[in-house]
Amino acid sequence: VDSEHLTATQGTYTSCPVNEDQEPAWQISTRSMRMDLAANEGQADGAVLRFLGVPILAAPSLSFPLSSARKSGWLPPNIFLDNRSGF
C-alpha cells in the first residue's frame, strides 16, 4: 500500500531467521494479511499458527507483533503445591 503498510493474499509470515534447507520454527499462514510497520502490528484473517510445520492454532482473525516485542499477554500456567490447599 505504502512504505508503512503492506498487504498479502495467501501469505506466510515469520520473524525467525530463514534458512534455505529448513523451515522456520514459528510461522503464520493466512488467507489475507495486513501489516502496519509504524504500529508494529500484523493482522491476519484465516490464520493458522504453525510450530515446526505442525498446526497448533487456527483462528478466523489473529493480531501479532512484527518484532520480538510481546503482544499476546498469554502466560504459561503455574502449578503450586502447599500444605493448605494441596495441588
LOKE-151013 format. One record per atom (N, C-alpha, C): residue in one letter; chain; residue number from 1; z, y, x; atom name. Coordinates in Angstrom, 2 decimals, always signed. Layout:
<pts>
   rest   kette    nr        up     north      east   atom
      a       A   NUM         Z         Y         X     CA
...
</pts>
This chain:
<pts>
   rest   kette    nr        up     north      east   atom
      v       A     1     +0.00     -1.18     +0.83      N
      v       A     1     +0.00     +0.00     +0.00     CA
      v       A     1     +0.00     +1.25     +0.88      C
      d       A     2     +0.99     +1.34     +1.80      N
      d       A     2     +1.04     +2.40     +2.80     CA
      d       A     2     +1.84     +1.88     +4.00      C
      s       A     3     +2.18     +2.74     +4.94      N
      s       A     3     +2.86     +2.27     +6.16     CA
      s       A     3     +4.29     +1.79     +5.92      C
      e       A     4     +4.87     +2.12     +4.78      N
      e       A     4     +6.25     +1.72     +4.47     CA
      e       A     4     +6.34     +0.65     +3.37      C
      h       A     5     +5.24     +0.36     +2.68      N
      h       A     5     +5.25     -0.57     +1.54     CA
      h       A     5     +4.10     -1.55     +1.66      C
      l       A     6     +4.42     -2.85     +1.56      N
      l       A     6     +3.43     -3.91     +1.67     CA
      l       A     6     +3.50     -4.80     +0.45      C
      t       A     7     +2.39     -5.41     +0.07      N
      t       A     7     +2.38     -6.41     -0.99     CA
      t       A     7     +1.59     -7.62     -0.52      C
      a       A     8     +1.92     -8.78     -1.08      N
      a       A     8     +1.21    -10.01     -0.74     CA
      a       A     8     +1.17    -10.91     -1.96      C
      t       A     9     +0.11    -11.69     -2.06      N
      t       A     9     -0.03    -12.69     -3.12     CA
      t       A     9     -0.09    -14.05     -2.44      C
      q       A    10     +0.64    -15.03     -2.99      N
      q       A    10     +0.73    -16.36     -2.39     CA
      q       A    10     +1.09    -16.25     -0.91      C
      g       A    11     +2.17    -15.52     -0.62      N
      g       A    11     +2.56    -15.27     +0.75     CA
      g       A    11     +3.80    -16.03     +1.17      C
      t       A    12     +4.08    -15.98     +2.46      N
      t       A    12     +5.31    -16.52     +3.03     CA
      t       A    12     +5.94    -15.46     +3.91      C
      y       A    13     +7.26    -15.53     +4.05      N
      y       A    13     +7.99    -14.59     +4.89     CA
      y       A    13     +9.09    -15.34     +5.64      C
      t       A    14     +9.26    -15.00     +6.89      N
      t       A    14    +10.38    -15.49     +7.68     CA
      t       A    14    +10.76    -14.42     +8.69      C
      s       A    15    +12.03    -14.36     +9.02      N
      s       A    15    +12.48    -13.46    +10.09     CA
      s       A    15    +12.71    -14.25    +11.38      C
      c       A    16    +12.45    -15.56    +11.33      N
      c       A    16    +12.61    -16.42    +12.50     CA
      c       A    16    +11.44    -16.23    +13.46      C
      p       A    17    +11.66    -16.44    +14.76      N
      p       A    17    +10.55    -16.39    +15.72     CA
      p       A    17     +9.51    -17.47    +15.37      C
      v       A    18     +8.25    -17.14    +15.52      N
      v       A    18     +7.17    -18.06    +15.18     CA
      v       A    18     +6.71    -18.77    +16.45      C
      n       A    19     +6.73    -20.11    +16.40      N
      n       A    19     +6.19    -20.96    +17.46     CA
      n       A    19     +5.00    -21.70    +16.87      C
      e       A    20     +3.90    -21.78    +17.60      N
      e       A    20     +2.69    -22.42    +17.08     CA
      e       A    20     +2.90    -23.89    +16.73      C
      d       A    21     +3.72    -24.60    +17.49      N
      d       A    21     +3.88    -26.04    +17.30     CA
      d       A    21     +5.04    -26.42    +16.39      C
      q       A    22     +5.69    -25.45    +15.77      N
      q       A    22     +6.84    -25.78    +14.92     CA
      q       A    22     +6.99    -24.74    +13.82      C
      e       A    23     +7.39    -25.22    +12.63      N
      e       A    23     +7.58    -24.30    +11.52     CA
      e       A    23     +8.92    -23.57    +11.66      C
      p       A    24     +9.05    -22.38    +11.06      N
      p       A    24    +10.29    -21.63    +11.17     CA
      p       A    24    +11.44    -22.33    +10.46      C
      a       A    25    +12.66    -22.07    +10.91      N
      a       A    25    +13.84    -22.69    +10.29     CA
      a       A    25    +13.97    -22.24     +8.83      C
      w       A    26    +13.89    -20.94     +8.58      N
      w       A    26    +14.01    -20.39     +7.23     CA
      w       A    26    +12.68    -19.76     +6.83      C
      q       A    27    +12.26    -20.01     +5.59      N
      q       A    27    +11.00    -19.43     +5.14     CA
      q       A    27    +11.06    -19.26     +3.62      C
      i       A    28    +10.49    -18.16     +3.13      N
      i       A    28    +10.37    -17.91     +1.70     CA
      i       A    28     +8.90    -17.96     +1.35      C
      s       A    29     +8.53    -18.84     +0.41      N
      s       A    29     +7.17    -18.92     -0.12     CA
      s       A    29     +7.18    -18.25     -1.48      C
      t       A    30     +6.17    -17.43     -1.77      N
      t       A    30     +6.19    -16.65     -3.01     CA
      t       A    30     +4.85    -16.65     -3.73      C
      r       A    31     +4.92    -16.43     -5.04      N
      r       A    31     +3.72    -16.18     -5.83     CA
      r       A    31     +3.23    -14.76     -5.55      C
      s       A    32     +4.17    -13.80     -5.50      N
      s       A    32     +3.85    -12.42     -5.11     CA
      s       A    32     +5.08    -11.83     -4.43      C
      m       A    33     +4.83    -10.87     -3.52      N
      m       A    33     +5.91    -10.30     -2.73     CA
      m       A    33     +5.64     -8.82     -2.50      C
      r       A    34     +6.72     -8.03     -2.56      N
      r       A    34     +6.66     -6.61     -2.23     CA
      r       A    34     +7.70     -6.35     -1.14      C
      m       A    35     +7.32     -5.57     -0.14      N
      m       A    35     +8.25     -5.23     +0.94     CA
      m       A    35     +8.33     -3.71     +1.08      C
      d       A    36     +9.56     -3.23     +1.12      N
      d       A    36     +9.83     -1.81     +1.32     CA
      d       A    36    +10.51     -1.68     +2.68      C
      l       A    37     +9.74     -1.32     +3.70      N
      l       A    37    +10.27     -1.25     +5.05     CA
      l       A    37    +11.29     -0.13     +5.21      C
      a       A    38    +11.13     +0.97     +4.48      N
      a       A    38    +12.07     +2.08     +4.56     CA
      a       A    38    +13.44     +1.67     +4.03      C
      a       A    39    +13.46     +0.91     +2.95      N
      a       A    39    +14.72     +0.46     +2.35     CA
      a       A    39    +15.20     -0.87     +2.94      C
      n       A    40    +14.39     -1.50     +3.84      N
      n       A    40    +14.74     -2.78     +4.45     CA
      n       A    40    +14.94     -3.86     +3.40      C
      e       A    41    +14.06     -3.90     +2.40      N
      e       A    41    +14.23     -4.85     +1.30     CA
      e       A    41    +12.91     -5.47     +0.91      C
      g       A    42    +12.95     -6.78     +0.66      N
      g       A    42    +11.81     -7.51     +0.14     CA
      g       A    42    +12.15     -8.02     -1.25      C
      q       A    43    +11.14     -8.07     -2.11      N
      q       A    43    +11.31     -8.59     -3.47     CA
      q       A    43    +10.22     -9.63     -3.69      C
      a       A    44    +10.62    -10.86     -4.01      N
      a       A    44     +9.68    -11.96     -4.19     CA
      a       A    44     +9.75    -12.46     -5.63      C
      d       A    45     +8.59    -12.74     -6.21      N
      d       A    45     +8.50    -13.34     -7.54     CA
      d       A    45     +7.94    -14.74     -7.39      C
      g       A    46     +8.53    -15.69     -8.12      N
      g       A    46     +8.13    -17.08     -7.98     CA
      g       A    46     +8.44    -17.59     -6.59      C
      a       A    47     +9.68    -17.40     -6.15      N
      a       A    47    +10.07    -17.68     -4.77     CA
      a       A    47    +10.68    -19.07     -4.60      C
      v       A    48    +10.42    -19.64     -3.43      N
      v       A    48    +11.06    -20.89     -3.02     CA
      v       A    48    +11.57    -20.67     -1.59      C
      l       A    49    +12.88    -20.82     -1.41      N
      l       A    49    +13.50    -20.71     -0.09     CA
      l       A    49    +13.54    -22.09     +0.52      C
      r       A    50    +13.01    -22.21     +1.75      N
      r       A    50    +12.96    -23.50     +2.45     CA
      r       A    50    +13.74    -23.41     +3.75      C
      f       A    51    +14.45    -24.50     +4.06      N
      f       A    51    +15.13    -24.65     +5.35     CA
      f       A    51    +14.54    -25.87     +6.03      C
      l       A    52    +13.94    -25.68     +7.19      N
      l       A    52    +13.25    -26.74     +7.94     CA
      l       A    52    +12.24    -27.47     +7.06      C
      g       A    53    +11.53    -26.70     +6.22      N
      g       A    53    +10.50    -27.26     +5.36     CA
      g       A    53    +10.99    -27.86     +4.07      C
      v       A    54    +12.31    -27.97     +3.88      N
      v       A    54    +12.88    -28.58     +2.68     CA
      v       A    54    +13.24    -27.48     +1.69      C
      p       A    55    +12.71    -27.52     +0.45      N
      p       A    55    +13.07    -26.50     -0.53     CA
      p       A    55    +14.55    -26.62     -0.91      C
      i       A    56    +15.28    -25.51     -0.82      N
      i       A    56    +16.71    -25.54     -1.16     CA
      i       A    56    +17.04    -24.61     -2.32      C
      l       A    57    +16.14    -23.67     -2.66      N
      l       A    57    +16.40    -22.75     -3.76     CA
      l       A    57    +15.08    -22.27     -4.32      C
      a       A    58    +14.90    -22.41     -5.62      N
      a       A    58    +13.75    -21.84     -6.32     CA
      a       A    58    +14.29    -20.79     -7.26      C
      a       A    59    +13.64    -19.64     -7.29      N
      a       A    59    +14.11    -18.54     -8.13     CA
      a       A    59    +12.92    -17.78     -8.71      C
      p       A    60    +13.01    -17.36     -9.97      N
      p       A    60    +11.92    -16.57    -10.54     CA
      p       A    60    +11.77    -15.22     -9.84      C
      s       A    61    +12.87    -14.69     -9.33      N
      s       A    61    +12.86    -13.42     -8.60     CA
      s       A    61    +13.94    -13.48     -7.53      C
      l       A    62    +13.63    -12.96     -6.35      N
      l       A    62    +14.56    -13.04     -5.23     CA
      l       A    62    +14.43    -11.77     -4.40      C
      s       A    63    +15.55    -11.16     -4.07      N
      s       A    63    +15.58     -9.97     -3.22     CA
      s       A    63    +16.21    -10.37     -1.89      C
      f       A    64    +15.66     -9.86     -0.78      N
      f       A    64    +16.15    -10.27     +0.54     CA
      f       A    64    +15.98     -9.12     +1.53      C
      p       A    65    +16.83     -9.10     +2.59      N
      p       A    65    +16.69     -8.06     +3.62     CA
      p       A    65    +15.53     -8.41     +4.55      C
      l       A    66    +14.92     -7.39     +5.13      N
      l       A    66    +13.81     -7.60     +6.06     CA
      l       A    66    +14.26     -7.62     +7.51      C
      s       A    67    +15.55     -7.48     +7.74      N
      s       A    67    +16.10     -7.55     +9.10     CA
      s       A    67    +17.24     -8.57     +9.09      C
      s       A    68    +18.00     -8.62    +10.14      N
      s       A    68    +19.11     -9.56    +10.21     CA
      s       A    68    +20.34     -9.07     +9.45      C
      a       A    69    +20.26     -7.92     +8.81      N
      a       A    69    +21.38     -7.40     +8.02     CA
      a       A    69    +21.64     -8.31     +6.83      C
      r       A    70    +22.91     -8.45     +6.46      N
      r       A    70    +23.27     -9.28     +5.30     CA
      r       A    70    +23.01     -8.53     +4.01      C
      k       A    71    +22.62     -9.26     +3.00      N
      k       A    71    +22.40     -8.67     +1.70     CA
      k       A    71    +23.00     -9.51     +0.58      C
      s       A    72    +23.01    -10.82     +0.74      N
      s       A    72    +23.34    -11.71     -0.36     CA
      s       A    72    +24.77    -11.58     -0.86      C
      g       A    73    +25.71    -11.44     +0.05      N
      g       A    73    +27.10    -11.42     -0.37     CA
      g       A    73    +27.63    -12.82     -0.63      C
      w       A    74    +26.81    -13.85     -0.45      N
      w       A    74    +27.28    -15.21     -0.63     CA
      w       A    74    +28.22    -15.56     +0.50      C
      l       A    75    +29.32    -16.17     +0.16      N
      l       A    75    +30.30    -16.57     +1.17     CA
      l       A    75    +30.49    -18.08     +1.10      C
      p       A    76    +30.72    -18.71     +2.22      N
      p       A    76    +30.98    -20.15     +2.18     CA
      p       A    76    +32.32    -20.43     +1.51      C
      p       A    77    +32.45    -21.57     +0.85      N
      p       A    77    +33.73    -21.88     +0.19     CA
      p       A    77    +34.83    -22.12     +1.22      C
      n       A    78    +36.05    -21.82     +0.83      N
      n       A    78    +37.22    -22.10     +1.65     CA
      n       A    78    +38.02    -23.21     +1.02      C
      i       A    79    +38.54    -24.09     +1.82      N
      i       A    79    +39.37    -25.18     +1.34     CA
      i       A    79    +40.75    -25.00     +1.94      C
      f       A    80    +41.75    -24.99     +1.10      N
      f       A    80    +43.12    -24.79     +1.55     CA
      f       A    80    +43.99    -25.96     +1.12      C
      l       A    81    +44.98    -26.21     +1.91      N
      l       A    81    +45.97    -27.23     +1.60     CA
      l       A    81    +47.33    -26.62     +1.92      C
      d       A    82    +48.21    -26.59     +0.92      N
      d       A    82    +49.55    -26.09     +1.17     CA
      d       A    82    +50.57    -26.93     +0.42      C
      n       A    83    +51.85    -26.69     +0.64      N
      n       A    83    +52.89    -27.52     +0.03     CA
      n       A    83    +53.23    -27.07     -1.39      C
      r       A    84    +52.65    -25.99     -1.89      N
      r       A    84    +52.87    -25.54     -3.26     CA
      r       A    84    +51.85    -26.09     -4.24      C
      s       A    85    +50.58    -25.87     -3.95      N
      s       A    85    +49.55    -26.26     -4.90     CA
      s       A    85    +48.68    -27.42     -4.42      C
      g       A    86    +48.91    -27.88     -3.23      N
      g       A    86    +48.16    -29.02     -2.72     CA
      g       A    86    +46.77    -28.64     -2.26      C
      f       A    87    +45.80    -29.49     -2.56      N
      f       A    87    +44.43    -29.29     -2.11     CA
      f       A    87    +43.72    -28.30     -3.00      C
</pts>
